[in-house]
């Protein structure tokens, strides 16, 4: 569960992170880098999606929603019946926590800054 989020900082299960993260059901991949800083490409998230096969992918697009989700990610999610939420990180944290609490099989990918 995500405890808190502020610009450039997220706390997950009482552990603080200052870099973008992917949240798996059993761990956090910290210091997550993407091919292109403000775009989420399928190659940036494919390994997590194939490993977990989530029902839902929640993408935090940054404090101000600057990071965009490439069409290839949207297409992949549609083809694999993965519900995609892409919203500014503050809202995405709320969405992630809500789905986490109902036991959804979920992966979260959070851009922490802009």
ROLO-595999 format. One line per 4 residues: their letters; for each residue x, y, z of N, C-alpha, C. Coordinates in steps of 0.02 Angstrom, whole numbers, padded with zeros to 5 digits, always signed. Layout:
! ROLO-595999
a = X Y Z X Y Z X Y Z ~ ...
! end
This chain:
! ROLO-595999
xxxx = +00042 -00059 +00000 +00000 +00000 +00000 +00045 +00062 +00000 ~ +00021 +00113 -00032 +00060 +00176 -00036 +00039 +00220 +00022 ~ +00087 +00239 +00062 +00073 +00279 +00122 +00063 +00353 +00105 ~ +00106 +00379 +00061 +00101 +00450 +00043 +00139 +00465 -00021
xxxx = +00120 +00521 -00050 +00154 +00546 -00111 +00158 +00622 -00107 ~ +00216 +00648 -00122 +00227 +00719 -00132 +00276 +00726 -00190 ~ +00279 +00784 -00220 +00323 +00796 -00277 +00393 +00766 -00263 ~ +00412 +00718 -00305 +00479 +00688 -00300 +00489 +00638 -00244
xxxx = +00435 +00618 -00210 +00442 +00574 -00152 +00380 +00531 -00143 ~ +00391 +00467 -00131 +00335 +00421 -00117 +00356 +00374 -00061 ~ +00308 +00357 -00018 +00320 +00311 +00037 +00274 +00251 +00026 ~ +00305 +00191 +00023 +00268 +00130 +00011 +00286 +00081 +00066
xxxx = +00236 +00059 +00103 +00247 +00014 +00160 +00302 +00039 +00206 ~ +00299 +00102 +00221 +00344 +00140 +00266 +00415 +00151 +00238 ~ +00428 +00131 +00177 +00494 +00141 +00146 +00489 +00200 +00098 ~ +00537 +00247 +00103 +00537 +00307 +00062 +00577 +00297 -00002
xxxx = +00551 +00326 -00056 +00584 +00324 -00121 +00584 +00394 -00150 ~ +00640 +00413 -00181 +00646 +00479 -00211 +00657 +00476 -00287 ~ +00645 +00417 -00315 +00651 +00407 -00387 +00588 +00370 -00411 ~ +00574 +00374 -00474 +00516 +00340 -00503 +00518 +00265 -00485
xxxx = +00459 +00236 -00476 +00454 +00167 -00453 +00402 +00127 -00492 ~ +00412 +00062 -00493 +00360 +00015 -00514 +00342 -00024 -00451 ~ +00278 -00028 -00436 +00254 -00063 -00377 +00224 -00130 -00398 ~ +00257 -00183 -00378 +00234 -00251 -00389 +00194 -00273 -00328
xxxx = +00157 -00328 -00332 +00120 -00351 -00273 +00166 -00368 -00214 ~ +00228 -00389 -00228 +00272 -00412 -00175 +00337 -00371 -00166 ~ +00345 -00319 -00206 +00407 -00280 -00201 +00400 -00214 -00239 ~ +00451 -00172 -00231 +00454 -00109 -00267 +00519 -00107 -00307
xxxx = +00513 -00091 -00370 +00573 -00078 -00411 +00585 -00003 -00409 ~ +00637 +00016 -00373 +00650 +00088 -00367 +00701 +00110 -00419 ~ +00709 +00175 -00424 +00755 +00205 -00472 +00739 +00182 -00543 ~ +00675 +00179 -00559 +00650 +00157 -00624 +00662 +00211 -00677
xxxx = +00694 +00191 -00731 +00707 +00237 -00787 +00670 +00213 -00848 ~ +00648 +00260 -00887 +00614 +00244 -00949 +00657 +00263 -01009 ~ +00641 +00233 -01065 +00675 +00247 -01129 +00675 +00322 -01143 ~ +00618 +00353 -01131 +00609 +00424 -01144 +00576 +00453 -01081
xxxx = +00609 +00500 -01049 +00589 +00525 -00983 +00516 +00539 -00972 ~ +00483 +00572 -01018 +00414 +00593 -01007 +00363 +00555 -01050 ~ +00383 +00496 -01072 +00338 +00452 -01109 +00347 +00381 -01082 ~ +00291 +00347 -01070 +00293 +00278 -01050 +00284 +00235 -01112
xxxx = +00336 +00198 -01131 +00334 +00152 -01187 +00323 +00081 -01161 ~ +00299 +00037 -01204 +00286 -00031 -01183 +00349 -00066 -01158 ~ +00406 -00052 -01187 +00468 -00084 -01165 +00487 -00062 -01094 ~ +00461 -00006 -01071 +00474 +00018 -01003 +00436 -00021 -00950
xxxx = +00382 -00054 -00969 +00337 -00086 -00922 +00322 -00159 -00940 ~ +00342 -00180 -00999 +00325 -00248 -01024 +00345 -00303 -00975 ~ +00406 -00300 -00949 +00430 -00353 -00904 +00384 -00361 -00844 ~ +00363 -00305 -00815 +00318 -00307 -00757 +00250 -00336 -00777
xxxx = +00225 -00316 -00834 +00159 -00341 -00857 +00161 -00415 -00872 ~ +00215 -00438 -00903 +00220 -00509 -00920 +00233 -00552 -00859 ~ +00270 -00526 -00811 +00285 -00564 -00750 +00223 -00571 -00706 ~ +00188 -00517 -00696 +00132 -00516 -00648 +00065 -00532 -00682
xxxx = +00058 -00515 -00745 -00005 -00523 -00781 -00062 -00492 -00739 ~ -00056 -00426 -00727 -00104 -00393 -00683 -00172 -00385 -00716 ~ -00221 -00375 -00675 -00288 -00357 -00699 -00289 -00283 -00715 ~ -00248 -00245 -00677 -00248 -00173 -00682 -00177 -00145 -00681
xxxx = -00165 -00094 -00723 -00104 -00055 -00722 -00123 +00017 -00705 ~ -00093 +00043 -00651 -00104 +00112 -00632 -00040 +00150 -00645 ~ -00045 +00203 -00686 +00013 +00243 -00704 +00004 +00313 -00674 ~ +00052 +00332 -00632 +00054 +00400 -00607 +00096 +00442 -00655
xxxx = +00065 +00491 -00686 +00098 +00529 -00739 +00135 +00591 -00714 ~ +00148 +00594 -00649 +00185 +00650 -00620 +00138 +00698 -00584 ~ +00167 +00740 -00545 +00128 +00789 -00505 +00082 +00830 -00550 ~ +00107 +00851 -00608 +00068 +00893 -00653 +00044 +00855 -00715
xxxx = +00053 +00789 -00715 +00029 +00747 -00770 +00067 +00755 -00834 ~ +00131 +00770 -00830 +00172 +00783 -00890 +00189 +00719 -00929 ~ +00201 +00664 -00893 +00219 +00602 -00928 +00158 +00575 -00966 ~ +00169 +00558 -01028 +00113 +00531 -01068 +00123 +00456 -01077
xxxx = +00067 +00422 -01089 +00068 +00350 -01101 +00062 +00339 -01176 ~ +00113 +00307 -01205 +00114 +00295 -01277 +00056 +00249 -01297 ~ +00034 +00257 -01358 -00021 +00216 -01385 -00005 +00142 -01382 ~ +00058 +00124 -01389 +00077 +00053 -01387 +00062 +00022 -01318
xxxx = +00067 +00061 -01264 +00050 +00037 -01198 -00026 +00027 -01193 ~ -00062 +00076 -01218 -00136 +00071 -01217 -00159 +00010 -01257 ~ -00129 +00000 -01315 -00146 -00058 -01357 -00130 -00124 -01323 ~ -00071 -00127 -01293 -00051 -00188 -01257 -00101 -00204 -01202
xxxx = -00119 -00154 -01163 -00168 -00164 -01109 -00235 -00188 -01136 ~ -00257 -00157 -01190 -00321 -00178 -01219 -00318 -00250 -01244 ~ -00264 -00268 -01279 -00257 -00335 -01306 -00252 -00389 -01252 ~ -00224 -00370 -01194 -00214 -00418 -01140 -00265 -00410 -01083
xxxx = -00317 -00372 -01097 -00372 -00363 -01049 -00348 -00335 -00981 ~ -00303 -00286 -00985 -00277 -00252 -00926 -00310 -00183 -00924 ~ -00345 -00169 -00870 -00375 -00103 -00862 -00319 -00053 -00847 ~ -00318 +00001 -00883 -00265 +00052 -00876 -00295 +00116 -00847
xxxx = -00264 +00139 -00794 -00278 +00205 -00766 -00214 +00245 -00773 ~ -00219 +00302 -00806 -00161 +00347 -00813 -00185 +00416 -00791 ~ -00157 +00440 -00736 -00180 +00503 -00708 -00123 +00534 -00669 ~ -00128 +00599 -00654 -00076 +00630 -00613 -00063 +00588 -00550
xxxx = -00001 +00586 -00530 +00021 +00539 -00478 -00018 +00543 -00413 ~ -00038 +00602 -00393 -00077 +00608 -00331 -00143 +00569 -00336 ~ -00177 +00575 -00392 -00239 +00538 -00404 -00225 +00464 -00414 ~ -00170 +00449 -00449 -00153 +00379 -00463 -00139 +00341 -00398
xxxx = -00109 +00374 -00350 -00096 +00342 -00285 -00163 +00323 -00252 ~ -00211 +00367 -00255 -00277 +00353 -00226 -00310 +00294 -00263 ~ -00305 +00294 -00329 -00333 +00239 -00369 -00299 +00174 -00352 ~ -00232 +00175 -00349 -00194 +00115 -00332 -00216 +00087 -00264
xxxx = -00218 +00130 -00214 -00236 +00107 -00147 -00307 +00079 -00144 ~ -00353 +00111 -00178 -00422 +00087 -00179 -00425 +00016 -00209 ~ -00390 +00006 -00264 -00390 -00060 -00297 -00351 -00111 -00257 ~ -00298 -00090 -00226 -00257 -00134 -00183 -00300 -00161 -00126
xxxx = -00339 -00118 -00096 -00380 -00137 -00038 -00434 -00188 -00055 ~ -00457 -00188 -00117 -00507 -00237 -00137 -00476 -00301 -00166 ~ -00409 -00304 -00162 -00375 -00365 -00183 -00363 -00372 -00257 ~ -00366 -00317 -00294 -00354 -00320 -00366 -00281 -00339 -00379
xxxx = -00269 -00380 -00430 -00201 -00396 -00452 -00177 -00336 -00493 ~ -00131 -00298 -00463 -00116 -00232 -00489 -00041 -00220 -00492 ~ -00021 -00180 -00542 +00046 -00153 -00547 +00040 -00078 -00551 ~ +00083 -00043 -00515 +00083 +00030 -00517 +00150 +00055 -00543
xxxx = +00148 +00105 -00586 +00208 +00136 -00613 +00202 +00211 -00600 ~ +00246 +00239 -00560 +00238 +00308 -00537 +00297 +00352 -00555 ~ +00282 +00404 -00593 +00329 +00458 -00608 +00319 +00508 -00551 ~ +00372 +00525 -00516 +00364 +00563 -00454 +00370 +00639 -00462
xx = +00400 +00662 -00515 +00409 +00734 -00522 +00357 +00763 -00570 ~ +00378 +00803 -00617 +00332 +00841 -00659 +00278 +00801 -00691
! end
